[in-house]
Amino acid sequence: VFAVIALFGPHDNIDFGHKMYRAWGLSLLLGALYANVEEGRSNRIHQIFHWVAEHSYGIYLSHSVVLWIVFYRMVQFPLWAQITALIAGAIGIPALLYVSIEKPLILAGGHVARRLLRHSVTSKDIQRA
């Protein structure tokens, strides 16, 4: 979150092209960090990446709205309030979306899949025919 603020925050003197180079560098850095997280080893970085992976769809759905609200609609607020809103929105909204929408639908999909598998034609049924 702090990296996003530093790279894309309320800096009107940085043009879009430079911000894209910064975004590319940040993505490359995150990819390199992710590659260095060992499977099965539970440390803080592993926990953070696990949370991001688990909530990635909620992050995808909410990030543009959160950034728009914080950096365009909250322009009149002090920077500390914008940063607080960005952190709360970047963490809270994806977590809320995951718990209230994504996880229940994943569980429902699992139930439907198991039910369909129970009622599907098995290879033994085909051999008997």
Order of alpha helices (4+ residues) and beta strands (2+ residues): alpha-alpha-alpha-alpha-alpha-alpha-alpha
